[in-house]
Amino acid sequence: MAKQTPKPLNLKNDIVFKTFFSRKGNEEFLIDFLSALLKIEIKHISIREEVNLEQLSIEEKGGRLDLQAELNDGIIVSIELQICNHHDMENRTTFYSAKVLSKETERGTNYREIKQVYMINILDYELLGFEEYVSESVIVLDKHRDYEVLKGLKWYFIELPKFREKHPDMNEKLNQWIAFIDDYDKGLVKMAEKKNKTLEKAREEMNYLTGDAAVRRLAELREKFYGT
């Protein structure tokens, strides 16, 4: 009987996503992606919690699996990948924003010292009724929409289906990373890797990572839970 070829894994599996980006030595990948999205220079990044595969029990497969990191200027980023639309993303993001902020605040903390928090949501479904596939929120005054009243909290939404419908400029680094994460259009992925040497290295790491038996086992359990 012929041996069945394992199903290819990509970064849309959140086990693979978190393991890939949190792995020691892979910081340059997250820096390259976030600098393109946030449009800031990132000299250093610290992963809040490196993924421990042994702690990811079967019971936890359906829970939230986000990735948190602190940038060189103290910004906290929380990245979550969502494949299924549970129709609660806005409320979910609000709740977890407050949760991340509360973790940064202890009794007696000077409010001026509270760090900025950026919530980044990568979605494999359409959420917002606009054509843009990358959206950034700002909190402004009702009668003065040009005045950003709260700069310490931002939400980002990357909607992969909308990206697929566009003809993105593959000279832009953010589009290169979105194509790589989405892994839908192989032509775009090859173009992205050709234009971005960091992505070329990322492909080598992905090939190594998805060949790891422990990672593959947990990733397949995750997919089984979601029925993908």
Stockholm file with secondary structure:
# STOCKHOLM 1.0

chainA/1-228         MAKQTPKPLNLKNDIVFKTFFSRKGNEEFLIDFLSALLKIEIKHISIREEVNLEQLSIEEKGGRLDLQAELNDGIIVSIELQICNHHDMENRTTFYSAKVLSKETERGTNYREIKQVYMINILDYELLGFEEYVSESVIVLDKHRDYEVLKGLKWYFIELPKFREKHPDMNEKLNQWIAFIDDYDKGLVKMAEKKNKTLEKAREEMNYLTGDAAVRRLAELREKFYGT
#=GR chainA/1-228 SS CCCCCCCCCCTTSHHHHHHHHHSTTCHHHHHHHHHHHHTSCCSCEEESSCCCGGGCCGGGTTSCCCEEEEETTSCEEEEEEECSCCSCHHHHHHHHHHHHHHHTCCTTCCGGGCCCEEEEEEESSCCSSSSCSEEECCEEETTEEEEEEECSEEEEEEEHHHHHHSCCCTTSHHHHHHHHHHCCCHHHHHHHHHHCHHHHHHHHHHHHHTTCHHHHHHHHHHHHHHTC
#=GC SS_cons         CCCCCCCCCCTTSHHHHHHHHHSTTCHHHHHHHHHHHHTSCCSCEEESSCCCGGGCCGGGTTSCCCEEEEETTSCEEEEEEECSCCSCHHHHHHHHHHHHHHHTCCTTCCGGGCCCEEEEEEESSCCSSSSCSEEECCEEETTEEEEEEECSEEEEEEEHHHHHHSCCCTTSHHHHHHHHHHCCCHHHHHHHHHHCHHHHHHHHHHHHHTTCHHHHHHHHHHHHHHTC
//
